[in-house]
Amino acid sequence: MINLARRVTFSLATFIALAVVSFLGIDALPGDGCTALLGRFGSDTKIESCRQENQLNDPVVVRLKNWSTDLISGDLGYSIKRDEQVSEIIIPRLRNTAVMAAVAAVIAFPSAIVVGLLLGRFPQKRSSKVVNQLSVIAMTLPEFVIATVLWLVLSIWLPIFPGVSVMPSNASVLQLLPNVWLPAFTLAVVIFAHSMRTMRASVTNVQTMPFVESAQLRGTKERTTISRHIVPAALPPVMNVVALDGAWLLTGTFVTEAVFNFQGLGRLAIDAISDRDTALILPIILFGLAVYLISSLLADSLARIFDPRLRSAKG
Amino acid sequence: MIRTMNKLQKIFVTFLAFGLISGGLASCGRTSSASGVLRVGNDAGFGGAETMDPYDGNRTWPTINMVFDRLIGVDKDFSPIAELAQSWSSNEDLNEWTIKLREGVKFHDGSDFDADDVVYSINRMIDPEFDSPIRAVLGVITTALKVSDFEVKLTLATGEADLPLLLADYRALMTPVDSQATIGKNPIGTGPFKMEIFDPAGTTVLLANENYFFGQPKLERIEVITFADSQSAAQALAGDQVDLLLAIDGKSSAMFGDEAKFTLQNIPSGDWNAIDFRVDQEPFGDARVRKALRIAADRQVIADTVLGVGGGVVACDTPVWSADPYRWNGDCPKDTEGAKALLAEAGYKDGIDIEIFTSDVEVHMVELVTAYKEQVKDAGIRVTIKMADASGFWDDVWMKESAFVDSWGQRPATQVLNEVYRSTATWNPTGQVDKDLDKMLDEARATKDQAARAKKYAQIQERLFENSAIFLPYHKTLTRAMSSKVKGVEPIVIDAVRWEKISVS
C-alpha cells in the first residue's frame, strides 16, 4: 500500500509539473485567444480591448494562478474563439471518442488475447505463421492507410457502413452508432496486432518455464495447464500493453477521426490547434496526460494482482 | 478455457453482427437520398465559432447566401442585377445613389421588407464601432437615409461608379431591423431558404421559402454538412453522402473521373497569392530592383507548379481577375536579361541576395516561394526562404518583414485596388506610397462612362506592372465537384449561383 501511495503521489506531481509546463509552453507561442478570434484583419485596438476584457494582459504568473485555481474548482475555462465554456465543448466530443474507443477495445482486446494464446501455443501451424505475418503488416501500416482501405472495401465496394460520419453535433449515442464502426475497426486493427503479439511472445516465454513443465509431467490436462498455469503467468505484460493501448484509444485518435470526419476529441484537438484556440488545447493536453498516468498506474496494479512475485512484503 | 474462449467468440460474433446490422441500417438511410434534398459539404472554416450574422468576421458561408438576399446581385458576366433593389441611379458626381426597393417582399417570419431594414443593415455594415469586414468594401458609404418606404438614398465619401458591384459583395445582405442580438443563431432573411436547424459543427438544415420573390425554390431542403478536412469531404462525395462540394483539392479530382456519376467544374476565381516587398526596407525601395524581381520569373511555370496544370490563370501583377470586366491582359514573359540589366543599373552587378518569409498558414504559400526561388536564380537573384510559424504569421510577419507571401480572396476591381494598393489603405501590405496612383484611382471610380472608366482601370494596372511592389503571378481556378444528379449549378463563381434554381433528380 505504501508503494502504491508513493506511486500515486509521484503521478500527481508529474501531472502538476507537466500542466505548468504546458501552460507556459502554450503561452509562449505567438497568438492568443483574441488574435484567434479576430484573425488576420483584426485591428490593434480591437485586439487590445478583447485582451483587456479577457484579462489576457495580466502577468503570466497571475494568469497561471487564476487558471489553476479555476481548474481545481472544476472550471476548465472559457474559449474566447468559440464563445462557450470549454467543458460544454469537450464533454460531448469525449463521449463520442469514448464510445468509439469502447467498441474498438471490445473487438480487439479479447480476440487479441485468444489469438495470441493460440499462436503462442501452436507456433508451428501454418495458419499461425500467416496470422503472425499479417499482424506485423497491420502494425507497420499507418492508420490512414488502414482507414482508407477499410473505407474503400466496406463503404464503396461493399456498401455496408457509412463512409464518413455525417451527424448533428448533439447526436445521441444511437445516432452515433452507425458512424462508429469504420473508425473503431481501424483502431481495433492497430491495437489488436499490438496486444496479440505481446500475448504471443509472453505465452511462448511462459510455456518453457519449469512450473509449466512440472504441471505437464504431473499429468495435468492441457486445458487446465493453459487456464491455471500459462494464462495467469502470461497476462501481466499484456496488461501493460492493454492499458497503454487503452490510453491511446482515448487520446491518439487524431488521424482516424480526421479521415472519417468523426466528431470526437481528436478532431476537436486538430480544429483547436488549427484555429489557435489555446483555451481549448490546454484541457485536451491535460486530459491526455491524466489518461496516461492513470492507465500506467492501473497497469501496475493489475500486474500486481496477477503476479504474486511483484507483491512486496510491505504489501 | 475452451468454454471461456467460446464465450469470447460469442461476444465477438454478436458484436460483429450488431455492427453489420446497424451499419446496414445506416446505409439504407443514406442511399435514399431523396430528390428535393441537396447535401452540401462545407469546410469547418471557423471551427465552431460560426455565426449567421453576415457582417461578423466569423460569418458562415455559403449558408448566409441561402438565407439572405443582397440589394444587388451579379449576373454570369459580372454585371449587376436586381435582387432586393428594383432599380438604382446616381447623381452626376456618383456620390449620391438612390435605390428603389422591390415591393411586397416578406421576411421568413412574415414581416415586410422595406427601407427601414435597408438603412438598419447598411448602418451596421459601416459602423466603425462594430468594424465589420464588409466595412472594407462599403466604408465609402457615409449615410443611408430612408426617402420613402421603398426608396433609400446613400451618400458616399467620394464618387464611386461601381457602387452596385460593391453592393453585390456576398456579405452585403439585408437583415431585419433590430436583429443584431438574435441573428447569429436565429437568422430571419428574405432568401430562398429558411433556417431550420443551425448546427455549424454538424449538419445545418434549411427549408425552402415557398414565398421567395424570385419563385419557389426547386429543392425542398438543403443540408449543409461540415467536414474537418477536404479529404474526408471528398470521401463523402465518393460514397454518396453529400451531393455538392463547392471547392475540392485539385489532387482529389481523379476520384471523380466517372462522368456518369460526377460532374466537375473548373471555375476561374479571383483568389490570388503574391510575394510582397516592403518599399520602406532596402533593397526594395528601388523601383528597378522591384521590377527585376517581378520580371525574372516565368509565371506560367509557377502557376503550373504551385496549383497544378490548369489550376490557375496567369496575372501580370494585376489583382483584377480574369472574368472582371476591368481586367487588363498584359504580356509578361520571363525576361532574365532584362532583370539582370535592371539589377546592374541599380548597383547589383553580381546579383542580389534576398530573404522571403513564408508559412503554411494557408495552402500554396510555401510552394509559391519555392517555385519562385527556382525561377529567379538565372537572373542572379538568390532567395533564402524563411519559414515562419503559422500561428504568428498574420500578426508578426505579414506587413512587417521585408518580403513575405500573401493571399487574398476575390474582390471587384475598384475594391481590391483601393483596399490593397492605395497609399493610405489600412492593409496596404508593402507600404508603397504612390500619389499618382491614388489620383488615377480617384478619377477611375468617379468616371461615369463605362468605356472611359475601363480604359482608366487598364492604365492603372499597366502602372502596377511597371512600378508595383507586389509580385502577383496568378489567380486560382477552383474545382467544384458534384453528383451528376445535381442540376442547375452553373459553372460560374458561387456569388452568381442562384440557389433557388438548383435541383436534385
Chai-1 contact restraints between the chains, C-beta under 6 A:
chainA,res_idxA,chainB,res_idxB,connection_type,confidence,min_distance_angstrom,max_distance_angstrom,comment,restraint_id
A,L29,B,S391,contact,1.0,0.0,6.0,A-B,restraint_1
A,P30,B,S391,contact,1.0,0.0,6.0,A-B,restraint_2
A,P30,B,G392,contact,1.0,0.0,6.0,A-B,restraint_3
A,P30,B,D396,contact,1.0,0.0,6.0,A-B,restraint_4
A,G31,B,S391,contact,1.0,0.0,6.0,A-B,restraint_5
A,G31,B,G392,contact,1.0,0.0,6.0,A-B,restraint_6
A,T35,B,D395,contact,1.0,0.0,6.0,A-B,restraint_7
A,R40,B,W394,contact,1.0,0.0,6.0,A-B,restraint_8
A,K81,B,A49,contact,1.0,0.0,6.0,A-B,restraint_9
A,R82,B,G48,contact,1.0,0.0,6.0,A-B,restraint_10
A,R82,B,A49,contact,1.0,0.0,6.0,A-B,restraint_11
A,P110,B,L8,contact,1.0,0.0,6.0,A-B,restraint_12
A,S111,B,F12,contact,1.0,0.0,6.0,A-B,restraint_13
A,V114,B,M5,contact,1.0,0.0,6.0,A-B,restraint_14
A,V114,B,L8,contact,1.0,0.0,6.0,A-B,restraint_15
A,S155,B,G239,contact,1.0,0.0,6.0,A-B,restraint_16
A,P159,B,S27,contact,1.0,0.0,6.0,A-B,restraint_17
A,I160,B,G23,contact,1.0,0.0,6.0,A-B,restraint_18
A,F161,B,G23,contact,1.0,0.0,6.0,A-B,restraint_19
A,P162,B,A26,contact,1.0,0.0,6.0,A-B,restraint_20
A,P162,B,R30,contact,1.0,0.0,6.0,A-B,restraint_21
A,G163,B,Q235,contact,1.0,0.0,6.0,A-B,restraint_22
A,G163,B,G239,contact,1.0,0.0,6.0,A-B,restraint_23
A,V164,B,S232,contact,1.0,0.0,6.0,A-B,restraint_24
A,V164,B,Q235,contact,1.0,0.0,6.0,A-B,restraint_25
A,V164,B,A236,contact,1.0,0.0,6.0,A-B,restraint_26
A,V166,B,I225,contact,1.0,0.0,6.0,A-B,restraint_27
A,V166,B,Q241,contact,1.0,0.0,6.0,A-B,restraint_28
A,P168,B,D199,contact,1.0,0.0,6.0,A-B,restraint_29
A,P168,B,G202,contact,1.0,0.0,6.0,A-B,restraint_30
A,P168,B,T203,contact,1.0,0.0,6.0,A-B,restraint_31
A,S169,B,D199,contact,1.0,0.0,6.0,A-B,restraint_32
A,S169,B,A201,contact,1.0,0.0,6.0,A-B,restraint_33
A,S169,B,G202,contact,1.0,0.0,6.0,A-B,restraint_34
A,L177,B,S22,contact,1.0,0.0,6.0,A-B,restraint_35
A,P178,B,S22,contact,1.0,0.0,6.0,A-B,restraint_36
A,P178,B,G23,contact,1.0,0.0,6.0,A-B,restraint_37
A,P178,B,A26,contact,1.0,0.0,6.0,A-B,restraint_38
A,W181,B,G19,contact,1.0,0.0,6.0,A-B,restraint_39
A,W181,B,G23,contact,1.0,0.0,6.0,A-B,restraint_40
A,R223,B,M1,contact,1.0,0.0,6.0,A-B,restraint_41
A,I226,B,M1,contact,1.0,0.0,6.0,A-B,restraint_42
A,S227,B,M1,contact,1.0,0.0,6.0,A-B,restraint_43
A,A258,B,A228,contact,1.0,0.0,6.0,A-B,restraint_44
A,A258,B,D229,contact,1.0,0.0,6.0,A-B,restraint_45
A,N261,B,F227,contact,1.0,0.0,6.0,A-B,restraint_46
A,N261,B,A228,contact,1.0,0.0,6.0,A-B,restraint_47
A,N261,B,S232,contact,1.0,0.0,6.0,A-B,restraint_48
A,R267,B,A228,contact,1.0,0.0,6.0,A-B,restraint_49
A,D271,B,G47,contact,1.0,0.0,6.0,A-B,restraint_50
A,D275,B,G47,contact,1.0,0.0,6.0,A-B,restraint_51
A,R276,B,S391,contact,1.0,0.0,6.0,A-B,restraint_52
